[in-house]
């Protein structure tokens, strides 16, 4: 089944460069379904592939959905069907064929011989996007490691060259890599480079672990923002904390974790971390490479799972995010579904989501609406891991009083002749810290 992207109603993302700045590749998209998904799911898959391809900087000029009982080992879709598509892509003057599937190195080589142009799979496409968007040293190391591990089994003959070409005329999907240095991708050099990158990332993880231990010692509850890519996580972080994180209406606009302090309405202070956006079937190379970043999620006390209510596939995206959470062993962390972009949502679709998730706060991170409900939901869940404690803090122990105000939620305050009398909601892990000031033993 072949479809024309130009004739379908698709939400297009705003590009950061104009067509005059770069010569955009012409791309043909193919989604191969083996397990028999409903038609709507197949259309959603090709729509997402369309957005990913645009984000990578190429222009989709045609697409096809292929149903097969089983994959063909040599070409995935069979030589006859591949030749039929090759005639179509030649007529469309296509530069690259993008498969919404994982291709083996042999399948990729065979398909390139048939199509007589570049052929890339979903993993290469997402890696390419990450290569363009990585800006921090850690992010670039993580992406380069994932790229090299992807290309290593695909080396054949003279190999390929990985170099930073984002924004340059002729740059193509799966040829970009972090940094300016061109790498001759022979097995010996790539294996050596992978070993070096893994050593550097181990040092980064040690540093991150030190940061996490410091945050644990402060006893401030840790909240991670998770969700499908472009769900509005960075926008919400900016709204809550004025973090100044980059926000764009693009997939994977933010790759690096950012943590900020945030005071809830009741005065309780917490730590909020933004995270990389998820997609369905997030390549395992990226899960491995971004382990230190994703550990922030598994280490959290609470997950705010943002959902783009304006997206027709919102429920499928919730499922995809939860699958990734399973992969990174974060599925047991308490979760609050947050229905975001309510200002853009179709009223009927929003009503359906409200019925599915009746306790979910409904917000617009961009407009700052619904924040009171969000505060209340977070406070309620965090309170389950806390306990109210009656304390008497002597006047000469002002540093303890200040610490409690930083780390706990003060419910009531009074004074007598000896000191400050508090009722505070304190994390159970920190109750022992304040036992000497307790006026009654916590149960």
C-alpha positions as CSV (number, residue, x, y, z in Angstrom):
1,X,0.0,0.0,0.0
2,X,1.6,3.3,-1.1
3,X,0.7,6.7,0.2
4,X,1.6,10.2,-0.7
5,X,2.7,12.2,2.4
6,X,1.8,15.5,0.7
7,X,-1.9,14.4,0.4
8,X,-2.3,13.4,4.1
9,X,-3.1,15.6,7.1
10,X,0.1,15.5,9.1
11,X,1.3,17.8,11.8
12,X,4.5,19.3,10.5
13,X,7.3,20.4,12.8
14,X,9.0,23.8,12.5
15,X,12.4,23.4,11.0
16,X,15.4,25.3,12.4
17,X,16.8,26.0,8.9
18,X,15.2,26.9,5.7
19,X,15.4,25.0,2.5
20,X,17.7,27.7,1.2
21,X,20.3,26.8,3.9
22,X,20.7,23.2,3.0
23,X,20.0,20.8,0.1
24,X,17.5,18.4,1.7
25,X,17.6,14.7,0.9
26,X,14.5,13.3,-0.8
27,X,13.3,10.4,1.3
28,X,10.9,7.5,0.6
29,X,9.5,5.8,3.8
30,X,8.6,2.2,4.2
31,X,6.9,0.6,7.2
32,X,6.9,-3.3,7.2
33,X,4.3,-5.0,9.4
34,X,4.7,-8.6,10.2
35,X,2.5,-9.2,13.2
36,X,-0.8,-7.8,11.8
37,X,-1.4,-4.5,13.5
38,X,-4.6,-2.6,12.9
39,X,-4.6,-0.2,9.9
40,X,-4.7,2.8,12.3
41,X,-1.6,1.6,14.1
42,X,0.2,1.3,10.8
43,X,-0.7,4.8,9.7
44,X,0.4,6.1,13.1
45,X,3.8,4.3,12.6
46,X,4.3,5.9,9.1
47,X,3.2,9.3,10.5
48,X,5.9,9.1,13.2
49,X,8.5,8.0,10.7
50,X,7.5,11.0,8.6
51,X,8.2,13.3,11.6
52,X,11.4,11.6,12.5
53,X,12.7,11.9,8.9
54,X,11.8,15.6,8.8
55,X,13.6,16.1,12.1
56,X,16.7,14.4,10.6
57,X,16.6,17.1,7.9
58,X,15.3,15.1,4.9
59,X,12.1,15.6,2.9
60,X,9.7,12.7,2.7
61,X,8.3,12.5,-0.9
62,X,6.5,9.2,-0.7
63,X,5.7,6.4,1.6
64,X,4.4,2.8,1.7
65,X,3.0,0.3,4.3
66,X,3.9,-3.3,3.6
67,X,2.1,-6.3,5.2
68,X,3.9,-9.7,5.2
69,X,3.3,-13.0,6.8
70,X,7.0,-13.3,7.6
71,X,10.2,-11.3,6.7
72,X,12.4,-12.3,3.9
73,X,15.9,-12.9,5.3
74,X,17.8,-11.3,2.4
75,X,15.7,-8.1,1.9
76,X,13.0,-8.1,4.5
77,X,10.3,-7.4,1.9
78,X,11.3,-9.7,-0.9
79,X,13.3,-8.9,-4.0
80,X,10.2,-8.5,-6.2
81,X,8.5,-6.0,-4.0
82,X,11.9,-4.2,-3.5
83,X,12.4,-3.9,-7.2
84,X,8.8,-2.5,-7.6
85,X,9.6,0.2,-5.0
86,X,12.9,0.8,-6.6
87,X,11.2,1.8,-9.8
88,X,9.0,4.2,-7.8
89,X,11.9,5.8,-5.9
90,X,13.9,6.2,-9.1
91,X,10.9,8.1,-10.7
92,X,10.7,10.3,-7.5
93,X,14.4,11.0,-7.6
94,X,14.8,9.7,-4.1
95,X,18.2,10.0,-2.2
96,X,17.4,7.7,0.7
97,X,15.0,5.0,1.6
98,X,14.0,4.9,5.3
99,X,12.6,1.7,6.8
100,X,10.6,1.9,10.0
101,X,12.2,-1.5,11.0
102,X,15.5,-2.8,12.1
103,X,17.6,-4.1,9.1
104,X,20.4,-6.6,9.4
105,X,23.7,-5.5,7.8
106,X,23.0,-8.0,5.0
107,X,19.5,-6.7,4.4
108,X,20.8,-3.1,4.3
109,X,23.5,-4.0,1.7
110,X,21.1,-6.0,-0.5
111,X,18.4,-3.3,-0.5
112,X,21.0,-0.6,-1.3
113,X,22.1,-2.7,-4.3
114,X,18.4,-2.8,-5.5
115,X,17.4,0.8,-4.8
116,X,20.8,2.2,-5.9
117,X,20.7,4.8,-3.1
118,X,21.2,4.9,0.6
119,X,19.0,2.7,2.7
120,X,18.7,3.3,6.5
121,X,16.6,1.8,9.2
122,X,14.8,3.2,12.2
123,X,17.8,2.8,14.5
124,X,20.1,4.8,12.1
125,X,17.4,7.5,11.7
126,X,17.1,8.1,15.5
127,X,20.8,7.9,16.0
128,X,21.2,10.6,13.3
129,X,18.8,12.9,15.1
130,X,20.6,12.4,18.4
131,X,23.9,13.2,16.7
132,X,22.5,16.5,15.5
133,X,21.1,17.5,18.8
134,X,23.8,16.4,21.2
135,X,25.5,19.6,22.6
136,X,27.1,18.7,26.0
137,X,30.3,16.7,26.2
138,X,28.4,13.8,27.8
139,X,25.7,13.8,25.2
140,X,28.2,13.7,22.4
141,X,30.1,10.9,24.0
142,X,26.9,8.9,24.4
143,X,25.8,9.4,20.8
144,X,29.2,8.7,19.3
145,X,29.3,5.4,21.3
146,X,25.9,4.4,20.1
147,X,26.8,5.3,16.5
148,X,30.0,3.3,16.5
149,X,28.3,0.2,18.0
150,X,25.7,0.5,15.3
151,X,28.2,0.8,12.4
152,X,30.7,-1.7,13.6
153,X,28.9,-4.8,12.3
154,X,28.1,-3.0,9.1
155,X,31.7,-2.4,8.1
156,X,32.5,-4.0,4.7
157,X,35.1,-3.3,2.1
158,X,36.4,0.3,2.5
159,X,33.9,1.1,5.1
160,X,32.3,4.5,5.7
161,X,33.3,7.8,7.2
162,X,31.4,9.2,10.2
163,X,31.8,13.0,10.4
164,X,29.8,15.9,11.7
165,X,27.8,17.2,8.6
166,X,24.7,18.6,10.3
167,X,23.7,21.7,8.3
168,X,26.1,21.0,5.4
169,X,24.9,20.5,1.8
170,X,24.9,16.8,1.0
171,X,24.8,15.6,4.6
172,X,22.8,12.4,4.8
173,X,21.0,10.3,7.4
174,X,23.3,8.0,9.4
175,X,26.5,9.8,8.2
176,X,26.6,12.4,11.0
177,X,28.6,11.9,14.2
178,X,29.6,14.1,17.1
179,X,32.7,16.1,16.8
180,X,34.7,17.5,13.9
181,X,37.2,14.6,13.6
182,X,36.6,12.2,10.7
183,X,37.0,8.6,11.7
184,X,38.1,5.9,9.3
185,X,35.8,3.2,10.4
186,X,37.9,0.1,10.2
187,X,37.2,-2.5,12.9
188,X,40.5,-2.0,14.8
189,X,40.1,1.8,15.2
190,X,36.4,1.6,16.0
191,X,36.9,-1.1,18.6
192,X,39.6,1.0,20.2
193,X,37.5,4.2,20.0
194,X,34.5,2.3,21.6
195,X,36.7,1.2,24.5
196,X,38.0,4.7,25.1
197,X,34.4,6.2,25.0
198,X,33.2,3.5,27.4
199,X,36.1,4.5,29.8
200,X,35.2,8.1,29.6
201,X,31.5,7.4,30.2
202,X,32.3,5.3,33.2
203,X,34.0,8.4,34.6
204,X,30.9,10.5,33.8
205,X,28.7,7.9,35.6
206,X,31.0,8.1,38.6
207,X,30.5,11.9,38.7
208,X,26.7,11.4,38.2
209,X,26.6,8.9,41.1
210,X,28.4,11.4,43.3
211,X,25.8,14.0,42.4
212,X,23.0,11.6,43.1
213,X,24.5,10.7,46.5
214,X,24.7,14.4,47.3
215,X,21.1,14.8,46.4
216,X,20.1,11.7,48.5
217,X,22.0,13.2,51.5
218,X,19.9,16.3,51.2
219,X,16.7,14.2,51.4
220,X,14.9,16.4,49.0
221,X,12.3,14.3,47.1
222,X,13.4,13.6,43.5
223,X,10.9,14.0,40.7
224,X,11.7,13.1,37.1
225,X,9.8,14.3,34.0
226,X,9.2,11.5,31.5
227,X,7.1,11.2,28.4
228,X,7.0,10.7,24.7
229,X,9.3,13.0,22.8
230,X,7.8,16.5,22.3
231,X,5.3,16.0,25.1
232,X,6.3,19.3,26.7
233,X,8.7,18.2,29.5
234,X,11.2,21.0,29.0
235,X,8.4,23.5,28.8
236,X,7.0,22.3,32.1
237,X,10.5,22.4,33.7
238,X,10.9,26.0,32.6
239,X,7.4,26.9,33.8
240,X,8.0,25.4,37.2
241,X,11.6,26.5,37.9
242,X,12.6,29.1,35.2
243,X,15.3,26.7,34.2
244,X,15.8,28.2,30.8
245,X,16.0,24.8,29.1
246,X,15.8,24.8,25.2
247,X,12.3,24.2,24.0
248,X,11.3,23.6,20.4
249,X,8.4,22.0,18.6
250,X,10.7,19.3,17.4
251,X,11.4,15.6,18.3
252,X,14.4,15.1,20.7
253,X,15.1,18.8,21.1
254,X,16.6,18.1,24.5
255,X,19.0,15.2,25.2
256,X,20.7,16.2,28.4
257,X,19.3,15.9,31.9
258,X,18.7,19.1,33.8
259,X,17.9,19.2,37.5
260,X,16.4,22.2,39.3
261,X,14.9,22.9,42.7
262,X,11.2,23.6,42.9
263,X,9.0,24.8,45.8
264,X,5.6,23.2,46.0
265,X,2.6,25.3,47.0
266,X,2.8,24.1,50.6
267,X,6.4,25.1,50.9
268,X,8.0,21.7,50.4
269,X,11.1,21.8,48.3
270,X,11.8,19.1,45.7
271,X,14.3,18.4,42.9
272,X,12.8,18.1,39.4
273,X,14.8,16.5,36.5
274,X,14.1,16.8,32.8
275,X,14.9,13.7,30.7
276,X,15.4,12.6,27.1
277,X,12.1,12.0,25.3
278,X,11.0,8.4,24.6
279,X,9.7,6.9,21.4
280,X,8.3,3.4,20.7
281,X,11.1,0.9,20.2
282,X,13.8,3.2,21.5
283,X,17.0,1.7,20.0
284,X,18.8,-0.5,22.6
285,X,22.1,1.2,21.6
286,X,20.7,4.5,22.9
287,X,19.3,2.9,26.1
288,X,22.8,1.5,26.7
289,X,24.7,4.7,25.8
290,X,22.3,7.0,27.8
291,X,22.4,4.7,30.9
292,X,23.8,7.4,33.1
293,X,21.1,9.9,32.1
294,X,18.3,7.3,32.3
295,X,19.4,6.2,35.7
296,X,18.1,9.6,36.9
297,X,14.6,8.2,36.1
298,X,15.1,4.9,37.9
299,X,16.5,6.7,41.0
300,X,13.5,9.1,41.3
301,X,10.9,9.1,44.1
302,X,8.2,10.1,41.6
303,X,7.7,10.2,37.8
304,X,5.6,12.9,36.2
305,X,4.5,11.2,33.0
306,X,3.6,14.0,30.6
307,X,1.1,13.1,27.8
308,X,0.5,15.3,24.7
309,X,-3.3,15.3,24.7
310,X,-3.3,17.0,21.3
311,X,-1.8,13.9,19.7
312,X,-4.2,11.4,18.3
313,X,-1.9,8.5,19.4
314,X,-1.6,9.7,23.0
315,X,-2.7,6.3,24.5
316,X,-0.3,4.4,22.4
317,X,2.5,6.8,23.4
318,X,1.7,6.1,27.1
319,X,2.2,2.4,26.4
320,X,5.5,3.1,24.6
321,X,6.8,5.2,27.5
322,X,5.9,2.5,30.0
323,X,7.7,-0.1,27.9
324,X,10.9,2.0,28.0
325,X,10.4,2.4,31.8
326,X,10.3,-1.4,32.0
327,X,13.6,-1.6,30.0
328,X,15.4,0.8,32.3
329,X,14.0,-0.8,35.5
330,X,11.9,2.2,36.5
331,X,8.4,0.7,36.1
332,X,8.0,0.4,39.9
333,X,8.6,4.1,40.6
334,X,5.4,5.9,41.5
335,X,3.9,7.7,38.5
336,X,1.5,10.5,37.9
337,X,0.0,10.8,34.5
338,X,-0.2,14.5,33.5
339,X,-2.4,15.5,30.6
340,X,-0.5,18.3,28.9
341,X,-1.3,20.6,26.0
342,X,-4.9,20.8,27.0
343,X,-5.2,24.1,25.2
344,X,-4.5,22.4,21.9
345,X,-6.4,19.1,22.5
346,X,-9.6,18.1,20.8
347,X,-12.3,18.3,23.5
348,X,-13.7,14.9,22.7
349,X,-10.2,13.3,22.8
350,X,-9.4,15.1,26.1
351,X,-12.6,13.8,27.6
352,X,-11.7,10.2,26.6
353,X,-8.3,10.6,28.3
354,X,-9.9,12.1,31.4
355,X,-12.2,9.0,31.6
356,X,-9.1,6.7,31.3
357,X,-7.0,8.6,33.8
358,X,-9.5,10.3,36.2
359,X,-6.9,11.4,38.7
360,X,-4.6,12.9,36.1
361,X,-4.1,16.7,36.5
362,X,-4.9,18.6,33.2
363,X,-2.5,21.3,32.4
364,X,-0.9,23.5,29.7
365,X,2.8,23.8,30.5
366,X,3.1,26.5,27.9
367,X,0.3,28.7,29.3
368,X,0.9,27.8,32.9
369,X,-2.6,26.5,33.5
370,X,-3.6,23.7,35.8
371,X,-0.5,24.1,38.0
372,X,-2.5,24.1,41.3
373,X,-3.9,20.7,40.5
374,X,-0.4,19.5,39.6
375,X,1.0,20.8,42.9
376,X,-1.8,19.0,44.8
377,X,-1.2,15.7,43.0
378,X,2.5,15.7,43.6
379,X,2.1,16.6,47.3
380,X,-0.4,13.8,47.8
381,X,1.8,11.1,46.3
382,X,5.0,12.3,48.0
383,X,3.1,12.4,51.3
384,X,2.7,8.7,51.2
385,X,6.4,8.4,51.7
386,X,6.5,11.0,54.5
387,X,5.3,11.3,58.0
388,X,4.1,14.2,60.1
389,X,6.4,14.9,63.1
390,X,6.1,17.3,66.1
391,X,9.4,19.0,66.8
392,X,10.8,21.5,69.3
393,X,13.8,23.3,67.9
394,X,15.8,25.3,70.5
395,X,16.4,28.9,69.5
396,X,20.2,28.3,69.4
397,X,19.8,25.6,66.8
398,X,18.7,27.9,64.0
399,X,20.6,25.8,61.4
400,X,18.3,22.8,62.1
401,X,15.2,25.0,61.7
402,X,16.6,26.3,58.3
403,X,17.4,22.7,57.2
404,X,13.8,21.5,58.0
405,X,12.4,24.4,55.9
406,X,14.7,23.3,53.1
407,X,14.0,19.6,53.2
408,X,10.5,19.2,54.6
409,X,7.0,20.7,54.4
410,X,6.3,22.8,57.5
411,X,2.6,22.5,58.3
412,X,2.4,24.6,61.5
413,X,4.8,26.8,63.5
414,X,4.6,28.3,66.9
415,X,7.0,29.5,69.6
416,X,7.4,29.0,73.4
417,X,10.0,30.1,75.8
418,X,12.5,27.4,74.8
419,X,12.3,27.4,71.0
420,X,10.3,26.9,67.8
421,X,7.5,24.3,67.8
422,X,6.9,22.8,64.4
423,X,4.6,20.3,62.8
424,X,6.6,19.1,59.7
425,X,6.0,16.5,57.0
426,X,9.3,14.7,56.8
427,X,10.5,11.9,54.5
428,X,10.5,8.6,56.3
429,X,14.2,8.1,55.4
430,X,15.0,11.3,57.4
431,X,13.0,10.8,60.5
432,X,16.0,9.5,62.5
433,X,17.8,12.8,61.7
434,X,15.3,14.8,63.8
435,X,14.4,12.3,66.6
436,X,16.3,14.3,69.2
437,X,14.0,17.2,68.6
438,X,10.8,15.2,68.6
439,X,8.2,16.0,71.2
440,X,6.6,12.6,70.7
441,X,7.9,9.4,69.1
442,X,6.8,9.0,65.5
443,X,4.7,5.9,64.9
